[in-house]
Amino acid sequence: MSSEFQAILFDLDGVIIFSEDLHASAKKATLDRHGIKYPVNLFKEFKGRPDKDFWNYVSVNLAHGAFAADELDRYKRKVFFNLAGEMSTVPGALDFILVARNMFPHMALVTSATEADLMVSEEKFDFLKWFDVIQLGEDTLHHKPHPEPYLKALCRLGVPASKSIVIEDSPNGIKSACKAGCKVIGITTGFTADELREAGAEFTVADFNEIIGIINQVHPDELPDAP
């Protein structure tokens, strides 16, 4: 790997762990419990964004004020924590984190998850010790696809965006990282390669073995500029 790369930043869900389906199941159970009708593509549109954004949208646009966002979120969390035992890791993710720790001077986790959600995965998989910076959804005013989460993480790392690689799995996350000026690799755990490239990913991969190949062969100045 070129020493010009100074940092690697990871999204959480769909990159390190698989919990999106569990979150979606909990959201569906909450919507059904409260009799709220919703379009089938609702969950995909909000993938990579905080639950707060999701429930604010539902409360205003689907429930028409009949239920407060906080009320819906509390119910959803109870359901999710009951399902959390089914959480799994993305194949190769934990091994790659160890490899990356030796390849990069700096590492960050940039997620839309809350601290409570993050700690559920940490208690099961014990991976946060490898990260220099952990950027949560509640740490920023604006959320993905806004660039603030990645800009703030980079500021905390003290690393310029042009010398950083981001691994993301959703268009919202990729747009956030690209707007921040990072170089982005999209992993196809939840979206197609075409969808990830359309969002701005310079490369798309199916697994972490491909990511190692890209990092070992490409210098920062050989990567396309972020849009």
Beta strands, then each sheet from edge to edge (+ up, - down):
strand 1: 7-10
strand 2: 17-18
strand 3: 88-89
strand 4: 106-110
strand 5: 133-135
strand 6: 164-168
strand 7: 183-187
strand 8: 203-205
sheet 1: 5+ 4+ 1+ 6+ 7+ 8+
sheet 2: 2+ 3-
end
